[in-house]
Amino acid sequence: MATAEFSHSRVNNPIDLVEQIAIRNDWACDRASDDELTLIVAGQWSDYNVSLNWRGDLETLHIASAFDAKIPENRLNEVYRLVAQINEQLWLGHFDVWIQEGLIMFRQGLMLNGALATASQCEALLRAALEACERYYQAFQFVVWAGKESRDALASTMFETEGRA
């Protein structure tokens, strides 16, 4: 994601900035209201449904990036263990499991505390969410579909690869 040319501009509603970033990146987006934006972002492993909400009363931009995860009942406890192990390693944000909706979701908030958001802050928020989803997506797949234990699945995603085959 390239830093947009409007990176030094400030606006009162950060959803406006995120919408500009989405348009620049050619991501499908839907502006449900002034304070809510939904994106579909294609990743390497999955398409991510990204929802951003601005809460003016809390001065916080919330992001939730989700991917489908139909978790069989017999794998649910291992998925919860994996979420706990992943969350221990994250500096920013956290993963949640939403069983009723069949989703695994990364969530984070950008608290502005009287400041106005910049495009680079919004880009960093998006980048952190998408990178977390991309990094751990396969660990979730290993637990859910390959029947691996959470520790083994997490270990398999912790190495960095260079280049592509």
ROZA-160058 format. One record per residue (C-alpha): residue number from 1; residue in one letter; chain; y, x, z. Coordinates in Angstrom, 1 decimal. Layout:
<rs>
+-----+------+-----+--------+--------+--------+
| seq | type | mol |     py |     px |     pz |
+-----+------+-----+--------+--------+--------+
| NUM |    a |   A |      Y |      X |      Z |
...
+-----+------+-----+--------+--------+--------+
</rs>
This chain:
<rs>
+-----+------+-----+--------+--------+--------+
| seq | type | mol |     py |     px |     pz |
+-----+------+-----+--------+--------+--------+
|   1 |    m |   A |    0.0 |    0.0 |    0.0 |
|   2 |    a |   A |    3.2 |    1.7 |   -1.1 |
|   3 |    t |   A |    6.3 |    1.4 |    1.0 |
|   4 |    a |   A |    8.4 |   -1.2 |   -0.7 |
|   5 |    e |   A |   11.9 |   -0.4 |   -1.9 |
|   6 |    f |   A |   13.2 |   -2.9 |    0.7 |
|   7 |    s |   A |   11.8 |   -0.9 |    3.6 |
|   8 |    h |   A |   15.1 |   -0.3 |    5.2 |
|   9 |    s |   A |   16.2 |   -3.9 |    5.0 |
|  10 |    r |   A |   15.9 |   -6.2 |    8.0 |
|  11 |    v |   A |   15.5 |   -9.9 |    8.1 |
|  12 |    n |   A |   15.3 |  -12.4 |   10.9 |
|  13 |    n |   A |   11.9 |  -13.8 |   10.0 |
|  14 |    p |   A |    9.2 |  -11.1 |    9.3 |
|  15 |    i |   A |    7.1 |  -13.6 |    7.3 |
|  16 |    d |   A |    9.7 |  -13.2 |    4.6 |
|  17 |    l |   A |    9.0 |   -9.4 |    4.5 |
|  18 |    v |   A |    5.3 |   -9.9 |    4.5 |
|  19 |    e |   A |    5.5 |  -12.4 |    1.6 |
|  20 |    q |   A |    7.5 |   -9.8 |   -0.4 |
|  21 |    i |   A |    4.8 |   -7.2 |    0.4 |
|  22 |    a |   A |    2.1 |   -9.6 |   -0.7 |
|  23 |    i |   A |    3.8 |  -10.3 |   -4.0 |
|  24 |    r |   A |    4.3 |   -6.6 |   -4.6 |
|  25 |    n |   A |    0.6 |   -5.9 |   -4.0 |
|  26 |    d |   A |   -0.4 |   -8.9 |   -6.1 |
|  27 |    w |   A |   -2.3 |  -10.6 |   -3.2 |
|  28 |    a |   A |   -2.9 |  -14.3 |   -3.4 |
|  29 |    c |   A |   -0.6 |  -15.9 |   -0.8 |
|  30 |    d |   A |    0.3 |  -19.3 |    0.5 |
|  31 |    r |   A |    3.4 |  -20.0 |    2.6 |
|  32 |    a |   A |    2.3 |  -23.0 |    4.8 |
|  33 |    s |   A |    5.6 |  -23.1 |    6.6 |
|  34 |    d |   A |    8.6 |  -20.8 |    7.4 |
|  35 |    d |   A |    6.6 |  -19.2 |   10.2 |
|  36 |    e |   A |    3.1 |  -19.0 |    8.6 |
|  37 |    l |   A |    1.7 |  -17.1 |    5.6 |
|  38 |    t |   A |   -2.0 |  -16.8 |    4.5 |
|  39 |    l |   A |   -3.2 |  -14.0 |    2.2 |
|  40 |    i |   A |   -6.4 |  -13.2 |    0.4 |
|  41 |    v |   A |   -6.9 |   -9.4 |    0.2 |
|  42 |    a |   A |   -9.8 |   -7.9 |   -1.7 |
|  43 |    g |   A |  -11.3 |   -5.0 |    0.2 |
|  44 |    q |   A |  -14.1 |   -2.6 |   -0.7 |
|  45 |    w |   A |  -16.7 |   -4.7 |    1.3 |
|  46 |    s |   A |  -15.3 |   -8.2 |    1.4 |
|  47 |    d |   A |  -12.4 |  -10.4 |    0.7 |
|  48 |    y |   A |  -10.3 |  -10.7 |    3.8 |
|  49 |    n |   A |   -8.5 |  -13.9 |    4.8 |
|  50 |    v |   A |   -5.3 |  -12.7 |    6.5 |
|  51 |    s |   A |   -3.1 |  -15.1 |    8.4 |
|  52 |    l |   A |    0.3 |  -14.2 |    9.8 |
|  53 |    n |   A |    2.3 |  -16.3 |   12.2 |
|  54 |    w |   A |    5.8 |  -15.7 |   13.5 |
|  55 |    r |   A |    6.5 |  -16.9 |   17.0 |
|  56 |    g |   A |   10.3 |  -16.8 |   17.5 |
|  57 |    d |   A |   10.0 |  -17.8 |   21.2 |
|  58 |    l |   A |    7.8 |  -14.8 |   21.8 |
|  59 |    e |   A |    9.5 |  -12.6 |   19.2 |
|  60 |    t |   A |    6.0 |  -11.6 |   17.9 |
|  61 |    l |   A |    4.4 |  -11.5 |   14.5 |
|  62 |    h |   A |    0.7 |  -12.2 |   14.9 |
|  63 |    i |   A |   -1.9 |  -11.1 |   12.3 |
|  64 |    a |   A |   -5.5 |  -12.3 |   12.1 |
|  65 |    s |   A |   -7.7 |  -10.8 |    9.4 |
|  66 |    a |   A |  -11.1 |  -12.5 |    9.1 |
|  67 |    f |   A |  -14.2 |  -12.3 |    7.1 |
|  68 |    d |   A |  -17.2 |  -14.6 |    6.8 |
|  69 |    a |   A |  -20.0 |  -13.8 |    9.1 |
|  70 |    k |   A |  -22.7 |  -16.4 |    9.4 |
|  71 |    i |   A |  -24.3 |  -15.0 |   12.5 |
|  72 |    p |   A |  -27.8 |  -16.2 |   13.3 |
|  73 |    e |   A |  -28.3 |  -17.3 |   16.9 |
|  74 |    n |   A |  -30.8 |  -14.5 |   17.5 |
|  75 |    r |   A |  -28.2 |  -11.8 |   16.6 |
|  76 |    l |   A |  -25.3 |  -13.2 |   18.5 |
|  77 |    n |   A |  -25.7 |  -11.1 |   21.7 |
|  78 |    e |   A |  -26.0 |   -7.9 |   19.6 |
|  79 |    v |   A |  -22.8 |   -8.9 |   17.7 |
|  80 |    y |   A |  -21.0 |   -9.4 |   21.0 |
|  81 |    r |   A |  -22.2 |   -5.9 |   22.1 |
|  82 |    l |   A |  -20.9 |   -4.4 |   18.9 |
|  83 |    v |   A |  -17.5 |   -6.1 |   19.3 |
|  84 |    a |   A |  -17.2 |   -4.7 |   22.8 |
|  85 |    q |   A |  -18.1 |   -1.2 |   21.6 |
|  86 |    i |   A |  -15.7 |   -1.4 |   18.7 |
|  87 |    n |   A |  -12.8 |   -2.7 |   20.9 |
|  88 |    e |   A |  -13.3 |    0.2 |   23.3 |
|  89 |    q |   A |  -12.4 |    2.6 |   20.4 |
|  90 |    l |   A |   -9.4 |    0.7 |   19.0 |
|  91 |    w |   A |   -5.9 |    1.8 |   20.0 |
|  92 |    l |   A |   -4.3 |   -1.3 |   18.4 |
|  93 |    g |   A |   -5.6 |   -4.8 |   18.0 |
|  94 |    h |   A |   -9.1 |   -6.2 |   18.7 |
|  95 |    f |   A |  -12.0 |   -8.0 |   17.1 |
|  96 |    d |   A |  -13.1 |  -11.5 |   18.1 |
|  97 |    v |   A |  -16.1 |  -13.6 |   17.1 |
|  98 |    w |   A |  -15.3 |  -17.2 |   16.3 |
|  99 |    i |   A |  -18.8 |  -18.8 |   16.2 |
| 100 |    q |   A |  -17.7 |  -22.4 |   15.3 |
| 101 |    e |   A |  -15.9 |  -21.1 |   12.2 |
| 102 |    g |   A |  -18.5 |  -18.4 |   11.4 |
| 103 |    l |   A |  -15.8 |  -15.7 |   11.4 |
| 104 |    i |   A |  -15.4 |  -12.2 |   12.7 |
| 105 |    m |   A |  -11.6 |  -11.6 |   13.1 |
| 106 |    f |   A |   -9.3 |   -8.7 |   13.8 |
| 107 |    r |   A |   -6.2 |   -9.7 |   15.6 |
| 108 |    q |   A |   -3.0 |   -7.9 |   16.6 |
| 109 |    g |   A |    0.6 |   -8.7 |   17.4 |
| 110 |    l |   A |    3.9 |   -6.9 |   16.6 |
| 111 |    m |   A |    6.3 |   -7.6 |   19.5 |
| 112 |    l |   A |    9.9 |   -7.1 |   18.4 |
| 113 |    n |   A |   11.7 |   -7.8 |   21.7 |
| 114 |    g |   A |   15.1 |   -8.5 |   20.3 |
| 115 |    a |   A |   14.8 |   -6.1 |   17.3 |
| 116 |    l |   A |   14.5 |   -7.2 |   13.7 |
| 117 |    a |   A |   11.3 |   -6.3 |   11.8 |
| 118 |    t |   A |   11.3 |   -3.8 |    9.0 |
| 119 |    a |   A |    9.1 |   -3.8 |    5.9 |
| 120 |    s |   A |    7.5 |   -0.6 |    7.1 |
| 121 |    q |   A |    6.5 |   -2.2 |   10.4 |
| 122 |    c |   A |    5.0 |   -5.2 |    8.5 |
| 123 |    e |   A |    3.2 |   -2.8 |    6.2 |
| 124 |    a |   A |    1.8 |   -0.8 |    9.1 |
| 125 |    l |   A |    0.6 |   -4.1 |   10.8 |
| 126 |    l |   A |   -1.2 |   -5.1 |    7.5 |
| 127 |    r |   A |   -2.6 |   -1.7 |    7.0 |
| 128 |    a |   A |   -4.0 |   -1.4 |   10.5 |
| 129 |    a |   A |   -5.7 |   -4.8 |   10.2 |
| 130 |    l |   A |   -7.2 |   -4.2 |    6.8 |
| 131 |    e |   A |   -8.3 |   -0.6 |    7.7 |
| 132 |    a |   A |  -10.1 |   -1.9 |   10.9 |
| 133 |    c |   A |  -11.9 |   -4.6 |    8.9 |
| 134 |    e |   A |  -12.9 |   -2.1 |    6.2 |
| 135 |    r |   A |  -14.1 |    0.5 |    8.7 |
| 136 |    y |   A |  -16.3 |   -1.8 |   10.8 |
| 137 |    y |   A |  -17.4 |   -4.4 |    8.2 |
| 138 |    q |   A |  -20.7 |   -2.6 |    7.5 |
| 139 |    a |   A |  -21.5 |   -2.2 |   11.2 |
| 140 |    f |   A |  -21.3 |   -6.0 |   11.5 |
| 141 |    q |   A |  -23.5 |   -6.3 |    8.5 |
| 142 |    f |   A |  -26.1 |   -3.8 |    9.9 |
| 143 |    v |   A |  -26.3 |   -5.8 |   13.1 |
| 144 |    v |   A |  -26.4 |   -9.3 |   11.5 |
| 145 |    w |   A |  -28.5 |   -8.7 |    8.4 |
| 146 |    a |   A |  -30.4 |   -5.4 |    8.9 |
| 147 |    g |   A |  -31.3 |   -6.2 |   12.5 |
| 148 |    k |   A |  -29.9 |   -2.9 |   13.8 |
| 149 |    e |   A |  -28.8 |   -2.4 |   17.4 |
| 150 |    s |   A |  -25.1 |   -2.3 |   17.9 |
| 151 |    r |   A |  -25.0 |    1.4 |   18.9 |
| 152 |    d |   A |  -26.9 |    2.5 |   15.8 |
| 153 |    a |   A |  -24.8 |    0.3 |   13.5 |
| 154 |    l |   A |  -21.5 |    1.6 |   15.0 |
| 155 |    a |   A |  -22.7 |    5.2 |   14.7 |
| 156 |    s |   A |  -23.5 |    4.7 |   11.0 |
| 157 |    t |   A |  -19.8 |    3.7 |   10.4 |
| 158 |    m |   A |  -18.2 |    6.5 |   12.4 |
| 159 |    f |   A |  -18.4 |    9.3 |    9.9 |
| 160 |    e |   A |  -15.7 |    9.8 |    7.3 |
| 161 |    t |   A |  -16.8 |   10.2 |    3.7 |
| 162 |    e |   A |  -14.8 |   12.0 |    1.1 |
| 163 |    g |   A |  -14.6 |   10.9 |   -2.5 |
| 164 |    r |   A |  -17.0 |    8.4 |   -4.2 |
| 165 |    a |   A |  -20.3 |    8.7 |   -5.8 |
+-----+------+-----+--------+--------+--------+
</rs>
